[in-house]
Amino acid sequence: MTTSTPQEVSAKPPTLAVYPGTFDPITMGHLDIINRALNLFDHVIIAIAINPGKTPLFTLDERIKMVKQCFPEDDSRIEVAAVSGLLVNYAMQRGAKAIIRGLRAVSDFDYEFQLALMNRKLEREVDTLFLMPAFRWIFISSSIIKDAARHGGDVSELVPAHVNKRLQDVFSA
């Protein structure tokens, strides 16, 4: 068995992962996945997708701001970035070892598995890591939260307080 000296351990480059999504809006489930990823990687880029195929409720700038407000400004482990194009290319350009994907239910798996296989085909150096949120968040999605908030439902326990306020502002107008 070989052991590492403290100098060898500290010389190891930091590990980096990319966690993509539209985050429209960010939920407690997303935050749970991010915290789990931070237990595995030194640095996590929250990649807010610019997807022409979707019409988000919040603008890109609003989504970036809401995500950033979830973390202390001086937390160097977190970065928030807008990303368009092939995610696997972005991950490679940034030197990421992995793409983090959240799985809530078996129904998510088929689509996520197809994405992971395509990313693996395009770039073998970047792995996809599937993480499940804590059981209390497993049923929530941004779409379900928006729908509940749109109809006056209380989603305050499912999103950060500043996100809940923004949802109330949008749907009370």
MARBA-532772 format. One line per 4 residues: number of its first residue (from 1); their letters; for each residue x, y, z of N, C-alpha, C. Coordinates in Angstrom, 1 decimal, padded with zeros to 4 digits. Atoms other than C-alpha are relative to their C-alpha. Last residue first. Layout:
NUM	A	X Y Z X Y Z X Y Z  ... .
END
This chain:
173	ASFV	000.1 -001.2 000.9 -049.2 041.0 -010.6 -001.2 -000.2 -001.0  001.0 -000.9 -000.6 -049.7 038.4 -007.8 -000.2 001.3 -000.9  001.3 000.5 000.1 -048.0 035.7 -009.8 -001.1 000.8 000.7  000.3 000.2 001.4 -044.7 037.5 -010.5 -001.5 -000.4 -000.1 .
169	DQLR	000.1 -001.2 000.8 -044.4 039.0 -007.0 -000.5 -000.2 -001.4  001.2 -000.8 -000.5 -045.3 035.8 -005.2 -000.1 001.3 -000.8  001.1 000.7 000.5 -042.7 033.9 -007.3 -001.3 000.7 000.4  000.1 -000.3 001.4 -040.1 036.5 -006.5 -001.2 -000.7 -000.7 .
165	KNVH	000.4 -001.4 000.1 -040.8 036.2 -002.8 -000.2 000.4 -001.5  001.4 000.0 -000.3 -040.6 032.4 -002.9 -000.6 001.4 -000.2  000.6 000.6 001.2 -037.2 032.8 -004.6 -001.5 000.0 000.2  000.0 -001.0 001.0 -036.0 035.1 -001.9 -000.6 -000.5 -001.3 .
161	APVL	001.0 -001.1 -000.3 -037.2 032.7 000.8 000.0 001.0 -001.1  -000.5 -001.0 -000.9 -035.4 029.6 -000.8 -000.9 001.2 000.2  -001.0 -000.9 000.6 -037.7 027.2 -002.4 000.6 000.9 001.0  -000.6 000.7 001.2 -039.8 024.2 -001.3 001.1 000.8 -000.7 .
157	ESVD	-000.9 000.9 -000.5 -040.8 025.4 002.2 000.8 -000.8 -001.1  -001.0 -000.7 -000.8 -042.4 028.6 000.9 001.1 -001.0 000.6  -001.2 000.7 000.3 -044.3 026.8 -001.8 001.2 000.4 000.8  -001.1 -000.3 -000.9 -047.8 027.8 -000.5 001.2 -000.8 -000.3 .
153	GGHR	-000.5 001.0 -000.9 -050.2 027.4 -003.4 001.2 000.5 000.8  000.1 -000.5 -001.4 -051.8 030.5 -004.9 000.4 -001.0 001.0  001.3 000.2 -000.5 -052.5 029.0 -008.4 -000.2 000.3 001.5  000.9 -000.7 000.9 -049.4 030.3 -010.0 -001.4 000.0 000.5 .
149	AADK	-000.1 -001.4 -000.3 -047.4 029.2 -007.0 -001.0 000.8 -000.8  000.6 -000.2 -001.3 -048.5 025.6 -007.5 -000.1 001.4 000.4  001.4 000.2 000.2 -047.7 025.7 -011.2 -000.8 000.2 001.3  000.6 -001.1 000.7 -044.4 027.3 -010.6 -001.5 -000.2 -000.1 .
145	IISS	000.0 -001.2 -000.9 -043.5 024.7 -008.0 -000.6 001.2 -000.6  001.0 000.3 -001.0 -044.5 021.8 -010.2 -000.1 001.2 000.9  001.3 -000.1 000.7 -042.4 023.2 -013.1 -001.2 -000.2 001.0  000.3 -001.4 000.3 -039.4 023.8 -010.9 -001.4 000.2 -000.6 .
141	SIFI	-000.7 -000.5 001.2 -039.5 020.2 -009.7 -000.4 001.5 -000.2  000.2 -001.3 000.5 -040.5 018.6 -006.4 000.8 000.3 -001.3  001.2 -000.2 000.9 -041.2 015.0 -005.6 -000.1 001.4 -000.6  000.0 000.9 001.2 -037.7 014.0 -004.3 -001.2 000.3 -000.9 .
137	WRFA	000.0 -000.9 001.2 -037.3 017.0 -002.0 -000.3 -000.8 -001.2  001.0 -001.1 -000.2 -038.2 015.3 001.4 -000.1 000.9 -001.3  001.3 000.5 000.3 -036.3 012.1 000.2 -001.1 001.2 000.1  000.6 000.6 -001.2 -033.0 013.9 000.0 -001.5 -000.3 -000.2 .
133	PMLF	000.2 -000.9 -001.2 -032.0 014.7 -003.5 -000.5 -000.8 001.2  001.4 -000.1 -000.4 -030.7 011.9 -005.8 -000.1 001.0 001.2  000.2 -000.1 -001.4 -027.3 012.2 -007.5 -001.5 000.2 000.3  001.4 -000.1 -000.4 -026.3 010.9 -010.9 -000.1 000.1 001.5 .
129	LTDV	000.2 000.5 -001.3 -022.7 011.5 -012.0 -001.5 000.3 000.4  001.2 -000.5 -000.6 -021.9 011.9 -015.6 -000.3 -000.7 001.3  001.0 001.0 -000.5 -018.3 011.4 -016.6 -001.3 000.7 000.4  001.0 -000.6 -001.0 -016.2 013.7 -018.7 -001.0 -001.0 000.3 .
125	EREL	-000.7 -000.4 -001.2 -013.1 012.3 -020.4 -000.9 000.6 001.1  -000.2 001.1 -001.0 -015.0 010.2 -022.9 000.6 000.5 001.3  -001.3 -000.3 -000.7 -016.3 013.3 -024.8 000.1 -001.1 001.2  -000.7 -001.2 000.5 -018.9 013.0 -027.5 001.3 000.3 000.7 .
121	KRNM	-000.4 000.2 001.4 -019.9 009.4 -026.9 000.8 001.2 -000.5  -001.2 000.9 -000.1 -019.9 010.0 -023.1 000.5 -000.3 -001.4  -001.1 -000.7 -000.5 -022.2 013.0 -023.6 001.3 -000.8 000.0  -000.4 -000.9 001.0 -024.5 010.9 -025.7 001.2 000.9 000.4 .
117	LALQ	-000.6 000.8 001.0 -024.6 008.2 -023.1 000.5 000.9 -001.2  -001.3 000.4 -000.5 -025.3 010.7 -020.3 000.8 -000.8 -001.1  -000.9 -001.1 000.0 -028.1 012.3 -022.3 001.4 -000.4 000.4  -000.3 -000.3 001.4 -029.7 008.9 -022.9 000.9 001.2 -000.1 .
113	FEYD	-000.9 001.0 000.4 -029.4 008.0 -019.2 000.4 000.2 -001.5  -001.3 -000.3 -000.5 -031.0 011.3 -018.2 001.1 -001.0 -000.5  -000.5 -001.2 000.7 -034.0 010.7 -020.5 001.4 000.3 000.5  -000.1 000.3 001.4 -034.5 007.1 -019.2 000.6 001.2 -000.8 .
109	FDSV	-001.2 000.7 000.4 -033.7 008.0 -015.6 000.1 -000.2 -001.5  -001.1 -000.9 000.5 -036.2 010.8 -015.0 001.1 -000.8 -000.6  000.4 -000.7 001.3 -039.2 008.4 -014.9 001.1 001.0 -000.5  -000.4 000.9 001.1 -037.4 006.3 -012.3 -000.3 000.6 -001.3 .
105	ARLG	000.8 001.2 000.1 -037.7 009.2 -009.9 000.5 -000.8 -001.2  001.1 000.0 -001.0 -036.0 012.3 -008.6 -000.7 -001.4 000.0  001.0 001.0 000.3 -032.6 012.0 -010.4 -001.0 000.1 001.1  000.9 000.4 -001.1 -030.3 015.0 -010.4 -001.0 -001.0 -000.5 .
101	RIIA	001.5 000.0 000.4 -027.5 015.3 -012.9 -000.8 -000.5 001.2  000.9 000.5 -001.1 -023.9 016.3 -012.1 -001.4 000.1 -000.6  001.3 -000.8 000.1 -021.5 016.6 -015.1 -000.9 -000.7 001.1  001.3 000.7 000.0 -018.0 015.3 -014.2 -001.1 001.1 -000.2 .
97	KAGR	-000.1 001.4 000.0 -014.3 015.9 -014.4 -001.3 -000.7 -000.1  000.8 000.8 -000.9 -014.5 019.5 -015.3 000.2 -001.5 -000.2  -000.8 001.0 -000.7 -011.6 021.2 -017.0 -000.8 -000.9 001.0  -000.2 -000.4 -001.3 -013.5 024.3 -018.0 000.9 -001.0 000.8 .
93	QMAY	-000.7 -001.3 000.0 -013.2 023.7 -021.7 000.4 000.5 001.4  -001.4 000.2 000.4 -014.2 020.1 -021.2 000.9 001.3 000.0  -000.7 000.7 -001.1 -017.3 021.0 -019.2 001.5 -000.3 -000.3  -000.2 -001.0 -001.1 -018.3 023.6 -021.8 000.8 -000.7 001.1 .
89	NVLL	-001.1 -000.9 000.5 -017.9 021.0 -024.6 000.4 001.0 001.1  -001.2 000.8 -000.2 -020.0 018.5 -022.5 001.2 000.8 -000.6  -000.5 -000.1 -001.3 -022.7 021.2 -022.2 001.3 -000.8 000.2  -000.2 001.3 -000.6 -023.1 021.5 -025.9 000.6 000.1 001.4 .
85	GSVA	-000.7 000.9 000.8 -024.4 025.0 -026.7 000.2 -001.4 000.7  000.8 000.4 001.2 -025.4 027.6 -024.2 000.9 -001.0 -000.8  -000.7 000.9 001.0 -024.1 028.2 -020.7 -001.0 -000.3 -001.1  001.0 000.3 001.1 -024.8 031.0 -018.2 000.7 -000.8 -001.1 .
81	AVEI	-000.3 -000.4 001.3 -022.4 030.7 -015.2 -001.2 -000.3 -001.0  001.3 000.0 000.7 -022.7 030.5 -011.4 000.4 000.5 -001.4  000.0 -001.0 001.1 -019.5 029.5 -009.5 -001.4 -000.1 -000.8  001.2 -000.1 000.9 -019.4 027.8 -006.2 000.3 001.0 -001.0 .
77	RSDD	000.4 001.3 000.5 -016.4 026.6 -004.2 -001.1 000.0 -001.0  -000.8 000.3 001.2 -015.0 030.1 -003.8 -000.3 -001.4 -000.6  -000.2 001.5 000.1 -017.7 030.9 -001.3 000.6 -000.3 -001.3  -001.4 000.4 -000.1 -017.1 034.7 -000.8 000.2 -001.5 -000.1 .
73	EPFC	-000.8 -000.5 001.1 -020.5 035.8 -002.1 001.5 -000.4 000.0  -000.7 -001.2 -000.4 -022.3 033.5 000.3 000.9 000.5 -001.1  -001.4 000.3 -000.5 -024.6 031.2 -001.5 000.7 001.2 000.4  000.1 001.2 -000.9 -028.4 031.1 -002.3 001.4 -000.3 000.7 .
69	QKVM	000.5 -000.4 -001.4 -028.3 034.7 -003.6 -000.1 -001.2 000.9  -001.1 -000.6 -000.7 -026.2 033.5 -006.6 -000.4 000.4 001.4  -000.9 001.1 -000.4 -029.0 031.2 -007.7 001.1 000.6 000.8  000.7 000.8 -001.0 -031.6 034.0 -007.6 001.0 -001.1 000.4 .
65	KIRE	000.0 -000.7 -001.2 -029.2 036.4 -009.5 -000.6 -000.9 001.1  -001.3 -000.1 -000.5 -028.5 033.9 -012.2 000.0 000.7 001.3  -000.4 001.4 -000.5 -032.2 033.1 -012.6 001.4 000.0 000.5  000.7 000.3 -001.3 -033.0 036.8 -012.8 000.3 -001.3 000.6 .
61	DLTF	-000.6 -000.9 -001.1 -030.3 037.5 -015.4 -000.7 -000.3 001.3  -001.3 000.6 -000.4 -031.5 034.5 -017.5 000.6 000.8 001.1  -001.0 -000.3 000.9 -035.1 035.9 -017.4 001.3 -000.7 000.4  -001.0 -001.0 -000.4 -037.6 034.2 -015.2 001.0 000.2 -001.1 .
57	LPTK	000.8 -001.1 -000.6 -040.7 032.3 -016.4 000.9 001.2 000.4  -000.1 -000.1 -001.5 -038.6 030.3 -018.8 -000.9 001.1 000.5  000.4 -001.3 -000.3 -039.7 029.6 -022.4 000.0 000.2 001.5  000.9 -000.2 -001.2 -037.9 026.5 -023.4 -000.3 001.5 000.1 .
53	GPNI	001.1 000.8 000.0 -036.5 025.3 -026.8 -001.0 000.2 001.2  001.0 -000.6 000.8 -034.1 028.2 -027.0 -001.3 -000.8 -000.1  000.7 001.0 000.8 -032.3 026.7 -024.0 -001.0 000.7 -000.9  000.7 -000.8 001.0 -029.8 029.0 -022.3 -000.6 -001.0 -001.0 .
49	AIAI	000.1 000.3 001.4 -028.8 026.7 -019.4 -000.8 001.1 -000.8  001.4 -000.3 000.3 -027.7 027.9 -016.1 -000.2 000.0 -001.5  000.1 -000.4 001.4 -024.5 026.1 -015.3 -001.4 000.2 -000.4  001.4 000.1 000.3 -023.9 025.9 -011.6 -000.2 000.6 -001.3 .
45	IVHD	000.6 -001.0 000.8 -020.2 025.3 -011.5 -001.4 -000.3 -000.2  001.2 000.3 000.8 -019.1 023.2 -008.6 -000.4 001.2 -000.8  000.6 -001.2 000.6 -015.6 023.3 -007.0 -001.2 -000.5 -000.9  -000.5 -001.2 -000.7 -013.8 020.9 -004.6 -000.7 001.3 -000.5 .
41	FLNL	-000.8 -000.8 000.8 -015.9 017.9 -005.6 000.4 001.3 000.7  -000.7 000.8 000.9 -017.6 015.1 -003.7 001.1 000.7 -000.8  -000.6 001.0 -000.8 -019.1 016.8 -000.7 000.9 -000.9 -000.8  -001.1 -000.6 -000.7 -019.7 019.8 -002.9 000.7 -000.9 001.0 .
37	ARNI	-001.1 -000.1 000.9 -021.9 017.6 -005.1 001.3 000.6 000.6  -000.5 001.4 000.2 -024.1 016.7 -002.2 001.2 000.0 -000.9  -000.7 000.4 -001.3 -024.5 020.4 -001.4 000.6 -001.4 000.0  -001.2 -000.8 000.1 -025.4 021.1 -005.1 000.8 -000.3 001.3 .
33	IDLH	-000.9 000.7 000.9 -027.9 018.2 -005.0 001.3 000.8 -000.1  -000.4 001.3 -000.6 -029.6 019.6 -001.9 001.0 -000.7 -000.9  -001.0 -000.3 -001.0 -029.7 023.1 -003.4 000.6 -001.3 000.7  -001.3 -000.4 000.7 -031.4 021.7 -006.5 001.1 000.3 001.0 .
29	GMTI	-000.5 001.2 000.6 -034.0 020.0 -004.3 001.3 000.3 -000.7  -000.7 000.6 -001.1 -034.5 023.2 -002.3 000.6 -001.4 -000.5  000.8 000.6 -001.0 -035.5 024.8 -005.6 000.9 -000.6 001.1  -000.8 000.9 -000.8 -033.9 027.1 -008.2 -000.9 -000.5 001.2 .
25	PDFT	-001.1 -000.5 -000.8 -036.5 028.7 -010.4 000.8 -001.1 000.7  001.1 -000.9 000.2 -036.4 028.3 -013.3 -001.3 -000.3 000.8  000.1 -000.7 -001.3 -033.1 026.7 -012.6 -001.1 001.1 000.0  000.6 -001.3 000.3 -032.6 025.9 -016.3 -000.2 000.8 001.3 .
21	GPYV	001.5 -000.1 -000.1 -030.2 023.2 -015.4 -000.5 001.3 -000.5  000.8 -000.8 000.9 -026.5 022.2 -015.4 -001.5 -000.1 000.3  001.4 000.4 -000.3 -024.3 021.0 -012.5 -000.9 000.9 -000.9  001.0 -000.9 000.6 -020.7 021.1 -013.7 -001.4 -000.5 000.3 .
17	ALTP	001.2 000.6 000.6 -018.0 019.4 -011.6 -000.9 001.1 -000.5  001.0 -000.9 000.5 -014.4 020.4 -010.7 -001.2 -000.8 -000.6  000.9 000.6 000.8 -011.7 018.7 -008.7 -001.2 000.9 -000.3  001.4 000.1 -000.5 -008.9 020.7 -007.3 -000.9 -000.6 -001.0 .
13	PKAS	000.8 -001.1 000.5 -005.4 019.9 -008.6 -001.4 -000.2 000.6  001.0 000.6 000.9 -003.4 017.5 -006.3 -000.9 001.2 -000.5  -000.3 -000.4 001.4 -000.4 019.4 -004.9 -001.0 -000.5 -001.0  000.3 -001.4 000.3 -001.9 019.4 -001.4 000.3 000.4 -001.4 .
9	VEQP	001.4 -000.2 -000.1 -001.9 015.6 -001.3 -000.4 001.4 -000.3  000.6 000.7 001.2 001.6 015.2 -002.6 -001.5 000.3 000.0  -000.4 -000.8 001.1 003.0 017.7 000.0 -000.7 -000.5 -001.3  000.8 -001.2 000.0 001.1 016.0 002.8 000.3 000.9 -001.2 .
5	TSTT	-000.5 -000.9 -000.9 002.8 012.7 001.8 -000.9 001.3 000.0  -000.4 -001.3 000.5 000.8 010.1 000.1 000.5 000.9 001.1  000.6 -001.1 -000.7 000.7 006.5 001.1 000.5 001.3 -000.6  -000.7 -001.2 000.0 001.3 003.4 -000.9 -000.7 001.1 000.7 .
1	M	000.8 -001.2 000.0 000.0 000.0 000.0 000.9 001.2 000.0 .
END
